[in-house]
Amino acid sequence: MENKSSRKCSRMFGRWFLVLMVAVALLTTACASTSEPKGEGTGIGGSADGANDSEDQTPIVSGTAWVGPLVKLNGTIYILSKESLSKDQVGTTVGSVRRQLEMETDLQDGDSNFLPPATKLYSVIGRTANEALAIQTKGEYRVLKPGLGPGEIGYLN
């Protein structure tokens, strides 16, 4: 009787162990397949030849991966959008860029990977800071937004 009980316990343990191993394998595979934007320290997703192939990438902003032109202000990371503004849509100054980063690193408030220090950040009339900020660059006003997806990210020419 004891021998039969031991075999039953052993089979049950074997099944649970197998289920656990399959679950670990699935989780490991899922984590390993997450795509990160490419780039050679440009701060912009793209291939080494400069082409922007981040359209099919999942946006990731961390200390090791930048998805596009970005600025961090008051703990929020804003990414340059494709949207332009007229001067009458731009509000007051809400901050400025403190340092321009050339390498991917942990972002601090006032950091940008594409704007030079002292670039002013503006509010957008009719929107909260949680929705958008504005910058003036290359003679035009552009919108910065938090949480943009790959197809919404803008680039400077």
Secondary structure as a PSIPRED ss2 file (coil, helix, strand):
# PSIPRED VFORMAT (PSIPRED V4.0)

   1 M C   1.000  0.000  0.000
   2 E H   0.000  1.000  0.000
   3 N H   0.000  1.000  0.000
   4 K H   0.000  1.000  0.000
   5 S H   0.000  1.000  0.000
   6 S H   0.000  1.000  0.000
   7 R H   0.000  1.000  0.000
   8 K H   0.000  1.000  0.000
   9 C H   0.000  1.000  0.000
  10 S H   0.000  1.000  0.000
  11 R H   0.000  1.000  0.000
  12 M H   0.000  1.000  0.000
  13 F H   0.000  1.000  0.000
  14 G H   0.000  1.000  0.000
  15 R H   0.000  1.000  0.000
  16 W H   0.000  1.000  0.000
  17 F H   0.000  1.000  0.000
  18 L H   0.000  1.000  0.000
  19 V H   0.000  1.000  0.000
  20 L H   0.000  1.000  0.000
  21 M H   0.000  1.000  0.000
  22 V H   0.000  1.000  0.000
  23 A H   0.000  1.000  0.000
  24 V H   0.000  1.000  0.000
  25 A H   0.000  1.000  0.000
  26 L H   0.000  1.000  0.000
  27 L H   0.000  1.000  0.000
  28 T H   0.000  1.000  0.000
  29 T H   0.000  1.000  0.000
  30 A H   0.000  1.000  0.000
  31 C H   0.000  1.000  0.000
  32 A H   0.000  1.000  0.000
  33 S C   1.000  0.000  0.000
  34 T C   1.000  0.000  0.000
  35 S C   1.000  0.000  0.000
  36 E C   1.000  0.000  0.000
  37 P C   1.000  0.000  0.000
  38 K C   1.000  0.000  0.000
  39 G C   1.000  0.000  0.000
  40 E C   1.000  0.000  0.000
  41 G C   1.000  0.000  0.000
  42 T C   1.000  0.000  0.000
  43 G C   1.000  0.000  0.000
  44 I C   1.000  0.000  0.000
  45 G C   1.000  0.000  0.000
  46 G C   1.000  0.000  0.000
  47 S C   1.000  0.000  0.000
  48 A C   1.000  0.000  0.000
  49 D C   1.000  0.000  0.000
  50 G C   1.000  0.000  0.000
  51 A C   1.000  0.000  0.000
  52 N C   1.000  0.000  0.000
  53 D C   1.000  0.000  0.000
  54 S H   0.000  1.000  0.000
  55 E H   0.000  1.000  0.000
  56 D H   0.000  1.000  0.000
  57 Q C   1.000  0.000  0.000
  58 T C   1.000  0.000  0.000
  59 P C   1.000  0.000  0.000
  60 I C   1.000  0.000  0.000
  61 V C   1.000  0.000  0.000
  62 S C   1.000  0.000  0.000
  63 G C   1.000  0.000  0.000
  64 T C   1.000  0.000  0.000
  65 A C   1.000  0.000  0.000
  66 W C   1.000  0.000  0.000
  67 V C   1.000  0.000  0.000
  68 G C   1.000  0.000  0.000
  69 P C   1.000  0.000  0.000
  70 L E   0.000  0.000  1.000
  71 V E   0.000  0.000  1.000
  72 K E   0.000  0.000  1.000
  73 L E   0.000  0.000  1.000
  74 N C   1.000  0.000  0.000
  75 G C   1.000  0.000  0.000
  76 T E   0.000  0.000  1.000
  77 I E   0.000  0.000  1.000
  78 Y E   0.000  0.000  1.000
  79 I E   0.000  0.000  1.000
  80 L E   0.000  0.000  1.000
  81 S E   0.000  0.000  1.000
  82 K E   0.000  0.000  1.000
  83 E E   0.000  0.000  1.000
  84 S E   0.000  0.000  1.000
  85 L E   0.000  0.000  1.000
  86 S C   1.000  0.000  0.000
  87 K H   0.000  1.000  0.000
  88 D H   0.000  1.000  0.000
  89 Q H   0.000  1.000  0.000
  90 V E   0.000  0.000  1.000
  91 G E   0.000  0.000  1.000
  92 T E   0.000  0.000  1.000
  93 T E   0.000  0.000  1.000
  94 V E   0.000  0.000  1.000
  95 G E   0.000  0.000  1.000
  96 S E   0.000  0.000  1.000
  97 V C   1.000  0.000  0.000
  98 R C   1.000  0.000  0.000
  99 R E   0.000  0.000  1.000
 100 Q E   0.000  0.000  1.000
 101 L C   1.000  0.000  0.000
 102 E C   1.000  0.000  0.000
 103 M C   1.000  0.000  0.000
 104 E C   1.000  0.000  0.000
 105 T C   1.000  0.000  0.000
 106 D C   1.000  0.000  0.000
 107 L C   1.000  0.000  0.000
 108 Q C   1.000  0.000  0.000
 109 D C   1.000  0.000  0.000
 110 G C   1.000  0.000  0.000
 111 D E   0.000  0.000  1.000
 112 S E   0.000  0.000  1.000
 113 N C   1.000  0.000  0.000
 114 F C   1.000  0.000  0.000
 115 L C   1.000  0.000  0.000
 116 P C   1.000  0.000  0.000
 117 P C   1.000  0.000  0.000
 118 A C   1.000  0.000  0.000
 119 T C   1.000  0.000  0.000
 120 K E   0.000  0.000  1.000
 121 L E   0.000  0.000  1.000
 122 Y E   0.000  0.000  1.000
 123 S E   0.000  0.000  1.000
 124 V E   0.000  0.000  1.000
 125 I C   1.000  0.000  0.000
 126 G C   1.000  0.000  0.000
 127 R C   1.000  0.000  0.000
 128 T C   1.000  0.000  0.000
 129 A C   1.000  0.000  0.000
 130 N C   1.000  0.000  0.000
 131 E C   1.000  0.000  0.000
 132 A C   1.000  0.000  0.000
 133 L E   0.000  0.000  1.000
 134 A E   0.000  0.000  1.000
 135 I E   0.000  0.000  1.000
 136 Q E   0.000  0.000  1.000
 137 T E   0.000  0.000  1.000
 138 K C   1.000  0.000  0.000
 139 G C   1.000  0.000  0.000
 140 E E   0.000  0.000  1.000
 141 Y E   0.000  0.000  1.000
 142 R E   0.000  0.000  1.000
 143 V E   0.000  0.000  1.000
 144 L E   0.000  0.000  1.000
 145 K E   0.000  0.000  1.000
 146 P E   0.000  0.000  1.000
 147 G C   1.000  0.000  0.000
 148 L C   1.000  0.000  0.000
 149 G C   1.000  0.000  0.000
 150 P H   0.000  1.000  0.000
 151 G H   0.000  1.000  0.000
 152 E H   0.000  1.000  0.000
 153 I E   0.000  0.000  1.000
 154 G C   1.000  0.000  0.000
 155 Y C   1.000  0.000  0.000
 156 L C   1.000  0.000  0.000
 157 N C   1.000  0.000  0.000
